[in-house]
Amino acid sequence: MNESQLRTSIRESELRIEGCRVEIKQLEQKIDDLIDVRNGLSSYKGVMANQVDNGLAKLNSITAMSCLARSASTYAASMSKALHGSSYSGAQQSLDSVIAKVDKAIQSCEAEIEQYRRTMASCRNQIDASRRELTRLQAED
């Protein structure tokens, strides 16, 4: 390569590095956003669990009464089904599934960032090699 080609190669590698930096910054922001979503989902899951615990405590106080009216007994049975039933466990499983998908998206972004970092390292190596060659060519002149 001649000097002009080496300088062009260096500039192209520098531009690729800058492009990688921009992509990494965007991916890091996406990760931050995904972490916020995951934290919100986990918080919501905790709120749901607390509500169920409160409901169970109230239900236990109703069922502890020795003389339940028929309507209270029916209510207690319905509440027990709601608090222990498939709706609640299904909601929890759905939240777990979404959290797992968010975690997978975060891992994917982290893998992309790592790939950009490898590309940047390769470009830096190319720049160093081109600069050494440029110095050698200039010394020959």
C-alpha positions in Angstrom: 0.0 0.0 0.0 1.1 3.5 -0.7 0.9 6.4 1.8 -2.5 7.6 0.6 -4.0 4.1 0.8 -2.6 3.7 4.3 -4.1 7.1 5.4 -7.4 6.1 3.9 -7.3 2.8 5.7 -6.6 4.5 9.0 -9.4 7.0 8.6 -11.9 4.2 7.6 -10.9 2.2 10.7 -11.3 5.3 12.9 -14.8 5.9 11.5 -15.7 2.2 12.1 -14.5 2.6 15.7 -16.7 5.7 16.1 -19.6 3.9 14.6 -19.1 1.1 17.1 -19.0 3.6 20.0 -22.4 5.0 18.8 -23.9 1.6 18.6 -22.6 0.6 22.0 -24.0 3.8 23.6 -27.4 3.0 22.0 -27.3 -0.6 23.3 -26.3 0.5 26.8 -29.3 2.8 26.8 -31.5 0.0 25.6 -30.1 -2.2 28.4 -30.9 0.5 31.0 -34.4 0.7 29.6 -34.9 -3.0 29.8 -33.5 -3.1 33.3 -36.1 -0.5 34.3 -38.8 -2.7 32.7 -37.6 -5.8 34.5 -37.5 -3.9 37.8 -41.0 -2.6 37.2 -42.3 -6.1 36.5 -40.5 -7.6 39.5 -42.0 -4.8 41.6 -45.5 -5.5 40.3 -45.0 -9.2 41.0 -44.1 -8.3 44.6 -47.2 -6.1 44.9 -49.4 -8.9 43.6 -47.8 -11.3 46.1 -48.4 -8.8 48.9 -52.1 -8.4 47.9 -52.6 -12.1 47.9 -50.9 -12.4 51.3 -53.3 -9.6 52.6 -56.2 -11.4 51.0 -55.2 -14.7 52.6 -54.9 -13.1 56.0 -58.4 -11.6 55.7 -59.7 -14.9 54.4 -58.2 -16.7 57.4 -59.9 -14.3 59.8 -63.2 -14.9 58.1 -62.9 -18.7 58.1 -61.7 -18.6 61.7 -65.1 -17.4 62.8 -67.0 -20.3 64.3 -70.4 -19.4 63.0 -70.2 -18.4 59.4 -73.3 -17.3 57.6 -73.9 -19.1 54.4 -73.0 -16.0 52.3 -69.7 -15.6 54.2 -68.9 -19.2 53.7 -69.6 -18.9 50.0 -67.5 -15.8 49.8 -64.6 -17.5 51.6 -64.7 -20.4 49.2 -64.7 -18.1 46.2 -61.9 -16.0 47.6 -59.9 -19.0 48.4 -60.2 -20.2 44.9 -59.2 -16.8 43.6 -56.2 -16.5 45.9 -55.0 -20.0 45.4 -56.3 -20.7 41.9 -55.1 -20.8 38.4 -55.7 -17.1 37.7 -53.1 -15.9 40.2 -50.6 -18.6 39.3 -51.1 -17.9 35.6 -50.5 -14.2 36.2 -47.3 -15.0 38.1 -46.1 -17.4 35.4 -46.9 -14.7 32.8 -44.8 -12.2 34.6 -42.0 -14.7 35.1 -42.1 -15.4 31.3 -42.0 -11.7 30.4 -39.1 -11.1 32.9 -37.2 -14.0 31.3 -37.7 -12.5 27.9 -36.5 -9.1 29.1 -33.4 -10.9 30.6 -32.8 -12.6 27.3 -33.0 -9.3 25.5 -30.5 -7.8 27.9 -28.1 -10.7 27.3 -28.5 -10.2 23.6 -27.6 -6.6 23.8 -24.6 -7.4 26.0 -23.4 -9.9 23.4 -23.8 -7.3 20.6 -21.8 -4.8 22.7 -19.0 -7.4 23.1 -19.0 -8.0 19.4 -18.6 -4.2 18.8 -15.8 -4.1 21.3 -14.0 -6.9 19.4 -14.5 -5.0 16.1 -13.1 -1.9 17.8 -10.0 -3.9 19.0 -9.5 -5.3 15.5 -9.7 -1.8 14.0 -7.2 -0.5 16.5 -4.8 -3.3 15.6 -5.3 -2.4 11.9 -4.7 1.3 12.6 -1.5 0.4 14.5 -0.3 -1.8 11.7 -1.1 0.9 9.1 0.7 3.5 11.1 3.8 1.3 11.4 3.8 0.7 7.7 3.3 4.5 7.0 6.2 5.2 9.3 8.3 2.7 7.4 7.4 4.1 4.1 8.2 7.6 5.2 11.6 6.5 6.5 12.4 5.0 3.1 11.8 8.4 1.4 
